[in-house]
Amino acid sequence: MAKLVSKDCKLCKDKRDCCCMNCFEVNQTNLFEALSIDQIESLILDKKQIHYKAGETIIKQNTSSTHVVCIKEGFAKVYVEGLKNKSLILSIITNMDVVTGGSMFNGNIRNYTISALTDVTCCLIDSSDLVELFSKNNDFAIRILQHHTKQNSLLLNKLVNLTQKYMPGRVADTLLYLKNNVFKQNPFILPITRQDMADLSNMTKESFVRILHEFKTSEFIRTEGHTIEILDEEALQSISKNG
């Protein structure tokens, strides 16, 4: 079960985009930088810091959207639950990612599920508190809208790529996304399964594994257990570009 932990947490000291007082005392570029001290204090007054074990659900699709999720430590997946138990993973979120979601401004219903891939510590900020500050602080409102627009743009680009590219292009996109956007290192160790990677690519697991093997045979990548290394990023970018 998810475990509620102390509000006065030292783990998030000096890190970005988190929601305890230690973070906000440091002058950093983050969503909350435009807030006054009083506004920060009001925002974190009712925040909840929770620890989830791997596999636990953080946010459930089609439930009321009451909180914004700030990931402090760990990895989680954001996905849409479709028909016949099929899922489409929209993104992998990790340290200091903030998920606002469209439901904050439209309908108050979550359009996706977030679940922990590893043990995750995150903060939940009351959406109503954010909306109240949104109306009082123009600079903060602009930051939230920019962040929200960026998230929507990434999802739109993903939708276009999944519907217009052949399977090798989608697998290349997934590998490049994991290296450059999620882990930001090479090689990288995956906390996700091959099924998760297939769900990121909108493919069956069998098709994804087959193309991954082809990339390995062509020496575009190296795999060993849960570790993947990109050996020829230029080749993957070419496959991605040509679909």
Secondary structure, 3 states (H helix, E strand, C coil): CCEECCCCCCCCCCCCCCCCHHHHCCCCCCCCCCCCHHHHHHHHCCCEEEEECCCCEEECCCCECCEEEEEEECCEEEEEECHHHCEEEEEEECCCCEECCHHHCCCCECCCEEEECCCEEEEEEEHHHHHHHHHHCHHHHHHHHHHHHHHHHHHHHHHHHHHHCCHHHHHHHHHHHHHHHHHCCCCEECCCCHHHHHHHCCCCHHHHHHHHHHHHHCCCEEEECCEEEECCHHHHHHHHHHC
